Amino acid sequence: MAALRDQFLLNPDVVFLNHGSFGACPKPVFEKYQAWQLELERQPVEFLGRRFDGLMAETRQHLGAYLNAPPDDLLYVMNATLGLNIVARSLQLTLQPGDEILTTDHEYGALNRTWEFISKYTGATYINHHIPMPVTTADAFIDAFWQGVTPRTKIIFLSHITSPTALIFPVKEICRRAREHGIMTIIDGAHVPGQIPLDLTDLGADVYSGNLHKWLCAPKGAAFLHVRPEHHHWIEPLVISHGWLDDGTFISRNEWQGTRDIAAFLAVPDAIAFQQAHHWDGVRVVCHQMASDAYQRILAVTEQEPLSPDSPEWFAQMVALPLPPCDVAALKIRLYDEFHLEAPVFEHNGRHIIRVAFQGYNTAHDIDVLEHAIRTIFSE
């Protein structure tokens, strides 16, 4: 793992435990990304005017093979929030007053605001169903969540891995149940590709959007939107451009957005190849073990109740650890200024939390620094 640190551009003077926010791109992948940008600049008319369709089709082929999904069901977008906004805004003419969008109280703030915006203009109700903490078993979670389903539930919107609590939700079974009840499932997979295996065909969600710049380590601005074929006809672009035609395809209506830098999309196959070449299945195992070690050591210091059992069923390379009551903004600054440690610290549902993430560039030394910092600060 120490050798992998040299493959990344991160500042070596910072203990970086915040891969979950924006990711980090390996040097070889970043170099390929920049090479694509240079190629665009050398002949922009040829690149965007004559090669665009072929280049995008090829990179979607690679992504489809990685995610086990037909390439024509995949659209490259800049981030998962944008992908899910495409879907939410497309539903704006479909949702009716009294319809319900069911979610949990563990969702990402930007998407909460997206659905609140849609509800404002449609009269639908966005319901953040409470999930009791700590979680225990997948069956208990599903039973607790399903209590929020009513005859008015039209959409289930759910994170596959949550942003504030880093929990892996059992979305496959929820998607199966929802399909049986005629409920559409829209899954936020921002933290999934590259962190845990993802087979979109097997998962069965109607809509799934995931970031590639986070755990797959692609360049910033690489993400995807996956939509099952039966829903292609109602998905409309956020920006109407030349590809919008009544008889167009999901890809033709949405892919062309005018002049933009597509280099991040074209470098995705290189990110996939980088992780394959460095045996990333094994890297993920080591990273989970570091997350588990952090779980044990930090909770031993803080004596707080965990959010979940110490199990790969509930967290992978990223774990959220409750802290004693504190000034979260001041703590985050102090961790960085005094201990050169980068990690998000925030309040969620009345609890103070530090979320730590482990990627191939991290080592056990980083956990030592984390434990020392938390012990020092909370013993004062």
C-alpha positions as a printed Julia matrix, in Angstrom:
380×3 Matrix{Float64}:
   0.0    0.0     0.0
   2.86   2.41    0.75
   4.09   1.98   -2.83
   0.71   3.07   -4.16
   1.1    6.46   -2.44
   3.69   7.39   -5.06
   1.11   6.75   -7.78
  -1.03   9.68   -6.6
  -0.54  13.45   -6.76
  -1.65  14.07   -3.19
   0.39  16.33   -0.91
   2.63  13.93    1.06
   2.55  16.27    4.08
  -1.2   15.73    4.59
  -2.81  12.65    6.11
  -5.61  12.39    3.57
  -8.64  10.57    5.0
 -11.2   12.3     2.83
 -11.21  10.35   -0.42
 -14.98  10.23   -0.18
 -15.51  13.92   -0.96
 -13.8   14.33   -4.33
 -11.58  11.29   -4.83
  -7.97  11.36   -6.0
  -6.65  10.52   -9.45
  -3.51   8.38  -10.02
  -0.7    9.96  -12.0
  -0.99   7.65  -15.06
  -4.73   8.27  -15.32
  -4.3   12.01  -14.86
  -1.63  12.05  -17.58
  -4.01  10.29  -19.97
  -6.71  12.8   -19.06
  -4.38  15.67  -19.92
  -3.35  13.95  -23.15
  -6.99  13.88  -24.23
  -7.29  17.59  -23.42
  -4.25  18.35  -25.56
  -5.66  16.28  -28.38
  -8.88  18.28  -28.22
  -6.99  21.57  -28.39
  -4.85  20.52  -31.34
  -7.89  20.01  -33.59
 -11.12  20.91  -31.78
 -13.31  20.74  -34.89
 -12.16  17.24  -35.75
 -12.28  16.11  -32.12
 -15.77  17.4   -31.29
 -17.22  17.62  -34.78
 -16.14  14.32  -36.31
 -14.79  12.05  -33.56
 -17.16  12.8   -30.67
 -19.74  10.08  -31.32
 -17.14   7.35  -31.83
 -15.03   8.33  -28.83
 -18.04   8.47  -26.53
 -19.4    5.17  -27.82
 -16.06   3.49  -27.15
 -15.72   4.77  -23.58
 -19.34   3.76  -22.87
 -18.47   0.25  -24.08
 -15.68   0.05  -21.48
 -17.94   1.41  -18.75
 -20.74  -0.97  -19.67
 -18.41  -3.95  -19.4
 -17.22  -2.72  -15.98
 -20.76  -2.21  -14.64
 -22.41  -5.12  -16.5
 -24.86  -2.82  -18.25
 -25.7   -2.24  -21.92
 -23.73   0.82  -23.14
 -26.9    2.32  -24.66
 -28.39   2.49  -21.15
 -25.43   4.55  -19.87
 -24.95   8.28  -20.13
 -21.79  10.07  -19.04
 -22.45  13.06  -16.77
 -20.18  15.31  -14.69
 -21.33  14.0   -11.3
 -24.04  11.87   -9.74
 -25.99  14.92   -8.56
 -26.29  16.13  -12.15
 -27.35  12.68  -13.33
 -30.07  12.45  -10.72
 -31.22  15.99  -11.5
 -31.8   14.91  -15.11
 -34.16  12.24  -13.83
 -35.86  14.37  -11.17
 -36.51  17.24  -13.58
 -37.83  14.79  -16.18
 -40.35  13.56  -13.59
 -41.58  17.08  -12.93
 -44.4   16.69  -15.45
 -45.32  13.21  -14.19
 -45.6   13.58  -10.42
 -48.95  14.73   -9.08
 -50.14  16.31   -5.82
 -50.36  13.59   -3.19
 -47.68  11.36   -4.77
 -44.95  10.34   -2.35
 -41.18  10.05   -2.84
 -39.84   7.87   -0.05
 -36.25   8.11    1.15
 -34.28   7.92    4.42
 -32.84  10.48    6.81
 -29.33   9.54    5.64
 -29.37  11.15    2.2
 -26.99  13.61    0.59
 -27.99  17.23    1.15
 -27.86  18.28   -2.51
 -30.28  15.52   -3.49
 -32.59  16.29   -0.61
 -32.79  19.8    -2.01
 -33.37  18.46   -5.52
 -36.4   16.45   -4.46
 -37.7   19.26   -2.25
 -37.51  21.53   -5.31
 -39.43  19.0    -7.41
 -42.02  18.58   -4.65
 -42.54  22.34   -4.47
 -43.58  22.47   -8.11
 -45.5   19.19   -8.35
 -47.3   18.96   -5.02
 -45.65  15.59   -4.35
 -44.38  14.85   -0.85
 -40.73  14.03   -0.13
 -40.53  11.8     2.94
 -37.26  11.33    4.85
 -38.14   8.13    6.68
 -36.24   7.7     9.95
 -33.84   4.75   10.15
 -33.18   3.69   13.77
 -29.52   3.67   14.79
 -27.48   1.6    15.11
 -28.46  -0.57   12.18
 -28.31  -4.27   12.94
 -29.25  -6.58   10.05
 -30.28  -6.07    6.44
 -33.68  -7.64    7.15
 -34.3   -5.27   10.04
 -33.32  -2.31    7.89
 -35.62  -3.36    5.05
 -38.53  -3.93    7.42
 -38.0   -0.54    9.07
 -37.73   1.26    5.74
 -40.7   -0.53    4.18
 -42.93   0.77    6.96
 -42.73   4.09    5.13
 -44.29   2.68    1.94
 -47.93   3.64    1.36
 -50.36   3.3    -1.57
 -49.22   6.81   -2.57
 -45.54   5.87   -2.86
 -44.51   6.4    -6.48
 -40.73   6.59   -6.11
 -38.16   5.15   -3.73
 -35.01   7.24   -3.74
 -32.15   5.69   -1.81
 -28.39   5.94   -1.41
 -26.49   2.72   -2.05
 -23.7    4.01    0.2
 -24.74   7.01    2.26
 -22.69  10.19    2.31
 -23.13  11.31    5.94
 -23.04   7.88    7.58
 -21.04   5.79    5.05
 -23.5    2.9     5.42
 -24.09   0.33    2.68
 -27.84   0.0     2.31
 -29.38  -3.3     1.06
 -30.75  -1.7    -2.09
 -30.99  -4.87   -4.2
 -33.78  -6.34   -2.07
 -35.54  -2.99   -1.84
 -35.44  -2.69   -5.64
 -36.9   -6.18   -5.94
 -39.76  -5.41   -3.55
 -40.41  -2.07   -5.2
 -40.68  -3.66   -8.64
 -43.25  -6.13   -7.29
 -45.32  -3.18   -6.02
 -44.96  -1.05   -9.15
 -42.76   1.54   -7.42
 -39.93   3.18   -9.32
 -36.46   2.95   -7.72
 -33.89   5.71   -8.15
 -30.53   4.94   -6.54
 -27.77   7.4    -5.64
 -24.55   5.43   -6.1
 -22.16   8.36   -5.7
 -19.77   6.38   -3.47
 -20.15   2.94   -5.03
 -18.17   2.35   -8.27
 -14.69   1.23   -7.28
 -15.51   0.84   -3.57
 -17.77  -2.22   -3.72
 -18.64  -4.48   -6.68
 -21.47  -3.07   -8.79
 -23.5   -5.14  -11.24
 -26.28  -2.91  -12.54
 -28.13  -5.69  -14.32
 -28.24  -7.81  -11.17
 -29.14  -4.87   -8.92
 -32.32  -4.13  -10.86
 -32.79  -0.42  -10.08
 -34.84   1.6   -12.56
 -32.35   4.46  -12.37
 -28.83   4.51  -10.95
 -26.28   7.32  -10.96
 -22.73   6.94   -9.7
 -19.51   8.91   -9.55
 -16.38   7.59  -11.25
 -14.06  10.32   -9.96
 -14.36   9.07   -6.38
 -13.56   5.43   -5.69
 -12.74   4.43   -9.27
 -10.17   7.26   -9.22
 -11.1    8.69  -12.62
 -10.53  12.43  -13.24
 -12.9   14.97  -11.71
 -16.03  15.39  -13.79
 -16.58  11.72  -14.62
 -19.83  10.06  -13.54
 -22.67   8.12  -15.15
 -26.43   7.84  -15.29
 -27.93   4.4   -15.93
 -31.57   4.14  -16.98
 -33.41   0.93  -17.8
 -34.71   0.84  -21.42
 -38.39   1.04  -20.49
 -37.75   4.51  -19.04
 -35.65   5.98  -21.85
 -38.56   7.71  -23.53
 -39.32  10.16  -20.71
 -35.76  11.12  -19.76
 -35.06  14.63  -21.06
 -31.79  16.58  -20.97
 -31.3   19.5   -18.61
 -30.03  21.44  -21.62
 -31.82  21.16  -24.95
 -29.3   20.94  -27.78
 -28.99  19.56  -31.32
 -29.58  15.97  -30.23
 -33.08  16.61  -28.91
 -35.57  15.05  -31.32
 -38.91  13.35  -30.66
 -37.64  10.16  -32.32
 -34.16  10.36  -30.76
 -32.62   7.79  -28.46
 -31.75   8.15  -24.78
 -28.13   8.73  -25.82
 -28.73  11.06  -28.77
 -31.1   13.31  -26.81
 -28.83  13.62  -23.8
 -25.17  13.08  -24.75
 -24.42  16.11  -26.92
 -24.45  19.29  -24.8
 -22.48  21.59  -27.08
 -18.86  22.54  -26.48
 -17.47  20.84  -23.39
 -14.36  19.01  -22.26
 -15.02  15.26  -22.44
 -11.48  14.25  -21.45
 -12.56  12.96  -18.03
 -15.05  10.59  -19.7
 -12.42   9.34  -22.15
  -9.97   8.6   -19.33
 -12.42   6.31  -17.49
 -11.13   3.16  -19.28
  -7.65   4.08  -18.03
  -8.93   4.34  -14.45
 -10.5    0.9   -14.79
  -7.27  -0.49  -16.24
  -5.18   1.13  -13.48
  -7.15  -0.57  -10.74
  -7.12  -3.89  -12.55
  -3.35  -3.69  -13.01
  -2.85  -2.97   -9.32
  -5.13  -5.81   -8.14
  -7.71  -3.5    -6.62
  -9.83  -6.28   -5.18
  -6.98  -6.89   -2.76
  -6.49  -3.17   -2.18
 -10.15  -2.85   -1.19
  -9.73  -5.66    1.36
  -6.78  -3.88    2.97
  -8.65  -0.56    2.94
 -11.66  -2.11    4.64
  -9.39  -3.54    7.31
  -7.97  -0.07    7.93
 -11.51   1.31    8.2
 -12.32  -1.45   10.68
  -9.18  -0.68   12.7
 -10.13   3.0    12.79
 -13.64   1.99   13.92
 -12.24  -0.01   16.84
  -9.56   2.45   17.9
 -11.5    5.7    17.66
 -14.61   4.35   19.37
 -12.39   3.01   22.16
 -11.18   6.58   22.68
 -14.54   8.36   22.37
 -16.71   5.64   23.98
 -19.54   6.47   21.58
 -22.17   4.07   20.25
 -21.34   3.01   16.68
 -23.74   3.49   13.78
 -23.43  -0.13   12.68
 -21.72  -3.4    13.53
 -18.06  -3.68   12.54
 -18.85  -5.58    9.36
 -18.24  -5.33    5.59
 -22.0   -5.76    5.26
 -22.4   -2.18    6.51
 -19.25  -0.29    5.5
 -16.39  -0.81    3.08
 -13.52   1.68    2.7
 -15.28   4.56    4.44
 -16.69   4.65    7.94
 -18.54   7.3     9.95
 -17.56   7.47   13.62
 -19.65   9.33   16.23
 -17.82  11.86   18.42
 -18.64  13.41   21.77
 -20.41  16.78   21.57
 -18.06  19.34   20.03
 -17.74  22.34   17.74
 -17.49  20.42   14.47
 -16.25  23.36   12.4
 -13.51  24.16   14.91
 -12.55  20.48   15.19
 -12.14  20.11   11.44
  -9.9   23.18   11.31
  -7.84  21.99   14.24
  -7.34  18.53   12.75
  -5.92  20.13    9.63
  -3.92  22.96   11.17
  -2.38  21.04   14.08
  -2.26  17.46   12.84
  -2.22  17.96    9.04
  -5.16  15.58    8.79
  -7.94  16.04    6.21
 -11.3   14.5     7.17
 -14.89  15.78    7.17
 -16.45  16.51   10.56
 -20.14  17.42   10.73
 -23.44  17.07   12.56
 -26.0   14.56   11.33
 -29.34  13.85   12.99
 -28.14  15.34   16.25
 -24.85  13.41   16.37
 -21.36  14.72   15.76
 -19.46  12.58   13.28
 -16.06  12.23   11.7
 -16.08  10.3     8.42
 -12.8    8.66    7.5
 -12.05   7.07    4.13
  -9.21   4.76    3.16
  -7.85   4.35   -0.35
  -4.81   2.62   -1.81
  -2.49   5.47   -0.81
  -3.32   5.21    2.93
  -1.31   3.23    5.48
  -1.62   2.19    9.12
   0.4    5.28   10.06
  -2.57   7.41    9.03
  -4.73   5.67   11.63
  -2.05   6.35   14.24
  -2.21  10.06   13.43
  -6.01  10.01   13.55
  -6.11   8.27   16.91
  -3.46  10.58   18.36
  -5.37  13.65   17.2
  -8.73  12.49   18.58
  -7.21  11.34   21.85
  -5.35  14.63   22.29
  -8.32  16.85   21.49
 -10.94  15.01   23.53
  -8.75  14.53   26.57
  -8.35  18.27   27.11
